[in-house]
Amino acid sequence: MAQTYDYIIAGAGSAGCVLANRLTASGKHRVLLLEAGGEDTSFWIHFPLGYGKHFSNPEVNWLYQGEPEPAIGNRRIAQPRGKVLGGSSSINGLVYIRGQREDYDAWRAQGNGGWGFDDVLPYFRKAEDQARGESEYHGVGGPLQVSDHAEPHPLCDAFIEAAQACGYARNDDFNGATQEGFGYIQMTARNGWRCSAAKGYLRPARKRGNLTVVTRAHATRVLFDGTRASGIDYLQDGVKKTASAAREVILASGAFNSPQLLQLSGLGPAALLQSMGIPVVADMPGVGANLQDHFNGRLVYECTEPITLNDIVHSKTRSVAAALRHLFTRKGLLNMAASYSAGFLRADAAAQSPDIQVGLGLFSFDKLSDGLHDFSGFYSAVRLLRPESRGTVMIQNADPLQAPLIKPNYLATEKDCSVLLAGLKASRQIMNQPAMRRYIVRERDPGDDCVSDDALLDHIRMKGGISYHPVGTCRMGNDDGAVVDPQLCVRGVHGLRVVDASVMPTLVSGNTNAPTIMIAEKGADLILAQSSH
């Protein structure tokens, strides 16, 4: 017999944890939360620098791979996604960036009423427990702990000073009145420990009797009674189980797994589904389309002083000292986000707002999976904030355990290449200022002899990476290509919503975890408002 709940949430990642908390708060609704991964019990999940341990760990990571593409040297680029309570908020780089006012106003202008910046700011504030206190742009008392790094770092100070020497403003709050400028970033952590969505939202909610959390539960299909979603099938320890939803089924499985689950359930491009023997519930060509991510060019530097994470990792003495410092003071490089400081600038002269993010990483590597370099090193990551390129996520067959086919289509437009190239040059100009030069032995990669546009673009294509910010594959809108409407209801059917990063029409200008949590906060209000009618 299938158990019946008011709401079934597929995916206990950033969005799913928020939904589980908000939908159970009143005590009125019975909620089932399904998570394909396990409990977030690993020490390394909660230890800030632990993200380095999760990049290739199948226990907490789906370990997806993008398809090889000519524009990136026919490489397969890793596509890590969290497979654990908290999802990617349990394994990400902890950076707290919301994006720009213009991003959300653009969503509203595309027909998504209620999603302009003034509409979503209350949800950012509601989510936040800001260490700096409450203000027009920030909230306190929310589930998500947001803090500054415990102390400044000489490389970051030099980086900000060098940027100012190039004419860029200093900015001490990228999530305030304006994003433009250079400064220190904030992180989703407090007192030396990560604040994932599982810790902030799910942990208190699990004390409620009306929430059921089932881990190692892989959702395989949304069930329909005609065009109404009636429940969900899932696999647990190889056993097929079914749960029924009296009100709604909510997909919160992310930009890869939500479109995959829709397609497996008969919602997607009809020809694709028919070719795989999946009965078509609704012909929706937009499911799995519109994939976007931030592509990065990277500049690697050898440092004149042993003040980088590389030095700690490759020295037993320094490692012990750093561990003790973290233990007793919660300071040092073991308590840092993936970027310690950053800047937002306009590389394209016609840009109305920043189109490039430059992040300073206090470590260096060729591939994350290969470990850190054995020299003192750091890097500058130059991120294309608003790519024009669009990719796809499609099922390969009707097997729900088969990874989807991810075709990102990076650097497919001339503008993406030109803006990223201009951003790389701007970053180099900053690094060549006296404040930074004193810390640089040399540029290791691509090296000072790489100067022409063609050579730099080739470097980006052959060695560039991504920010692991996939969005857009269940796009919100009112046109025929949209998957959900502005209430996040799946178009053409009933009782089914998608509430996660996949609904973003366009990628926000910055990291995606804070916006995903905001989407779930607003999504929960939309769901509860309908339940009261």
JOGIKA-V68364 format. One record per backbone hydrogen bond with DSSP energy under -0.5 kcal/mol. NH is the residue of the N-H (numbers start at 1). CO is the residue of the C=O. E is the energy in kcal/mol with one decimal. If there is no record, write none. Layout:
NH_CO_E, NH_CO_E
This chain:
3_242_-0.8, 5_244_-2.8, 6_30_-1.7, 7_30_-2.0, 8_248_-1.8, 9_32_-3.2, 10_8_-0.5, 10_250_-2.7, 11_9_-0.9, 11_34_-2.7, 13_252_-0.6, 17_13_-2.5, 18_14_-1.2, 19_15_-2.5, 20_16_-2.5, 21_17_-1.8, 22_18_-2.7, 23_19_-2.8, 24_20_-0.7, 25_21_-0.8, 27_24_-1.1, 31_29_-0.5, 31_210_-2.8, 32_7_-2.5, 33_212_-3.1, 34_9_-2.8, 34_32_-0.5, 35_214_-2.4, 38_59_-0.5, 38_83_-0.7, 41_39_-1.1, 45_42_-1.1, 46_42_-0.9, 46_43_-0.6, 47_43_-1.5, 48_46_-0.5, 48_192_-0.6, 49_334_-1.2, 50_47_-2.5, 51_48_-1.1, 52_49_-1.8, 53_50_-2.3, 54_50_-0.7, 54_51_-0.7, 55_51_-0.6, 57_54_-1.2, 58_56_-0.8, 60_57_-1.5, 61_57_-1.0, 62_81_-2.6, 64_79_-0.9, 66_77_-2.4, 67_406_-2.8, 69_75_-0.7, 72_69_-1.7, 73_70_-1.7, 74_69_-2.3, 75_69_-0.6, 75_72_-1.0, 77_75_-0.6, 78_76_-0.5, 79_64_-3.1, 83_60_-3.2, 85_38_-2.1, 86_12_-3.1, 87_84_-3.1, 89_86_-1.8, 90_87_-1.8, 91_88_-0.8, 92_88_-1.4, 96_186_-2.5, 97_95_-0.8, 103_100_-0.9, 104_100_-1.1, 105_101_-2.2, 106_102_-1.8, 107_103_-1.4, 108_104_-2.1, 109_105_-2.2, 110_106_-1.2, 110_107_-0.6, 111_108_-1.8, 112_107_-1.6, 113_111_-1.1, 115_112_-1.4, 119_116_-0.7, 120_116_-1.9, 121_117_-2.4, 123_120_-1.1, 124_120_-1.7, 125_121_-2.4, 126_122_-2.2, 127_123_-1.9, 128_124_-1.0, 129_144_-2.8, 130_139_-2.6, 131_146_-2.7, 133_130_-1.7, 135_138_-2.1, 142_128_-1.9, 144_127_-2.9, 145_143_-0.7, 146_129_-2.0, 147_187_-2.7, 149_185_-0.6, 157_153_-2.6, 158_154_-2.2, 159_155_-2.3, 160_156_-2.5, 161_157_-2.3, 162_158_-2.7, 163_159_-2.1, 164_160_-2.1, 165_161_-1.8, 166_162_-1.0, 166_163_-0.5, 167_164_-1.6, 168_163_-2.3, 171_182_-3.1, 176_173_-1.4, 176_178_-0.5, 181_344_-2.4, 182_169_-2.3, 183_342_-2.6, 185_340_-1.8, 186_96_-0.5, 187_147_-2.9, 188_94_-2.2, 189_187_-1.8, 190_193_-2.4, 193_190_-1.3, 194_46_-2.7, 195_188_-2.7, 196_194_-0.6, 200_196_-2.8, 201_197_-2.4, 202_197_-1.6, 203_198_-2.5, 205_201_-1.1, 206_202_-2.1, 207_204_-1.1, 208_205_-2.0, 211_208_-1.3, 212_31_-2.7, 213_211_-0.5, 214_33_-2.8, 214_212_-0.5, 215_213_-0.5, 216_37_-3.1, 217_35_-2.9, 218_216_-0.6, 218_235_-2.7, 219_217_-0.8, 220_233_-2.8, 221_233_-1.4, 223_231_-2.4, 225_228_-3.2, 226_224_-0.6, 227_225_-0.6, 228_225_-1.5, 229_227_-0.5, 229_494_-3.0, 230_223_-2.7, 231_223_-1.1, 232_243_-2.7, 233_221_-2.9, 234_241_-2.7, 235_218_-2.3, 236_239_-2.5, 237_216_-0.6, 239_236_-1.9, 241_234_-3.3, 243_232_-2.4, 244_3_-3.2, 245_230_-2.5, 246_5_-3.3, 246_244_-0.5, 247_6_-2.0, 248_6_-1.8, 249_495_-2.6, 250_8_-3.3, 251_497_-2.9, 252_10_-2.5, 252_250_-0.6, 257_253_-0.7, 258_254_-2.3, 260_256_-1.2, 261_257_-2.5, 262_258_-2.3, 263_259_-2.6, 264_260_-2.5, 265_261_-1.2, 266_263_-1.7, 267_262_-2.7, 268_266_-0.6, 268_282_-1.8, 273_269_-2.2, 274_270_-3.0, 275_271_-1.9, 276_272_-0.7, 276_273_-1.0, 277_274_-1.4, 278_273_-2.6, 279_277_-0.6, 281_266_-2.4, 281_279_-0.6, 282_266_-2.1, 284_268_-2.6, 284_282_-1.0, 287_284_-1.7, 288_286_-0.6, 288_473_-2.9, 289_286_-1.6, 291_391_-2.0, 292_471_-1.9, 295_293_-0.6, 296_465_-3.6, 297_382_-2.3, 299_380_-2.3, 300_445_-2.6, 301_378_-3.1, 302_442_-2.4, 303_376_-3.1, 304_439_-1.6, 307_305_-2.3, 309_362_-3.1, 311_308_-0.7, 312_308_-1.0, 313_309_-2.8, 314_310_-1.9, 315_312_-1.3, 319_315_-2.5, 320_316_-2.4, 321_317_-2.3, 322_318_-2.8, 323_319_-2.4, 324_320_-2.5, 325_321_-2.3, 326_322_-2.4, 327_323_-2.5, 328_324_-2.5, 329_325_-2.6, 330_325_-0.8, 330_326_-1.4, 331_325_-0.8, 335_332_-1.6, 336_333_-0.6, 338_93_-2.3, 340_360_-1.9, 341_360_-0.8, 342_183_-2.8, 343_358_-1.9, 344_181_-2.5, 345_356_-2.3, 347_345_-0.7, 349_347_-0.6, 351_348_-2.2, 355_345_-1.6, 356_345_-1.9, 357_383_-2.0, 358_343_-3.1, 359_357_-0.6, 359_381_-2.7, 360_341_-2.7, 361_359_-0.6, 361_379_-2.5, 366_371_-0.5, 370_367_-1.9, 371_368_-1.3, 373_364_-2.1, 377_375_-0.5, 378_301_-1.9, 379_361_-2.2, 380_299_-2.5, 381_359_-2.7, 381_379_-0.5, 382_297_-3.4, 382_380_-0.6, 383_357_-3.4, 383_381_-0.7, 384_295_-2.6, 385_355_-2.2, 385_383_-0.8, 386_355_-0.5, 391_291_-2.4, 392_407_-2.4, 393_288_-2.5, 394_405_-2.2, 400_398_-0.7, 402_399_-1.5, 405_394_-3.7, 406_65_-0.5, 406_404_-0.7, 407_392_-2.7, 407_405_-0.7, 408_406_-0.6, 412_409_-0.7, 417_413_-1.6, 418_414_-2.5, 419_415_-2.8, 420_416_-1.8, 421_417_-2.2, 422_418_-2.2, 423_419_-2.2, 424_420_-2.2, 425_421_-2.0, 426_422_-2.1, 427_423_-2.3, 428_424_-2.2, 429_425_-2.1, 430_426_-1.8, 431_427_-2.3, 432_428_-1.3, 433_430_-1.7, 436_433_-1.2, 437_433_-2.7, 438_434_-1.4, 439_436_-2.1, 440_437_-1.5, 441_302_-3.1, 441_439_-0.6, 442_302_-0.8, 444_300_-1.9, 444_442_-0.8, 445_300_-1.5, 450_447_-1.9, 451_449_-1.1, 456_452_-2.6, 457_453_-2.7, 458_454_-2.1, 459_455_-2.1, 460_456_-2.2, 461_457_-2.5, 462_458_-2.6, 463_459_-2.5, 464_460_-2.0, 465_296_-1.4, 467_294_-1.8, 471_292_-1.8, 472_501_-1.5, 474_502_-2.9, 475_472_-0.8, 476_503_-2.0, 477_484_-2.3, 482_479_-1.2, 483_475_-2.8, 484_475_-2.0, 485_489_-2.2, 488_485_-2.8, 490_496_-2.9, 491_483_-2.6, 493_490_-1.2, 494_227_-2.7, 497_249_-2.1, 498_488_-2.0, 499_251_-2.8, 503_500_-1.7, 504_501_-1.4, 510_508_-1.9, 516_512_-1.9, 517_513_-2.2, 518_514_-2.2, 519_515_-2.5, 520_516_-1.9, 521_517_-2.3, 522_518_-2.6, 523_519_-2.9, 524_520_-2.5, 525_521_-1.5, 526_522_-2.3, 527_523_-2.4, 528_524_-2.6, 529_525_-2.4, 530_526_-1.6, 531_527_-1.9, 532_528_-1.1, 533_530_-1.3
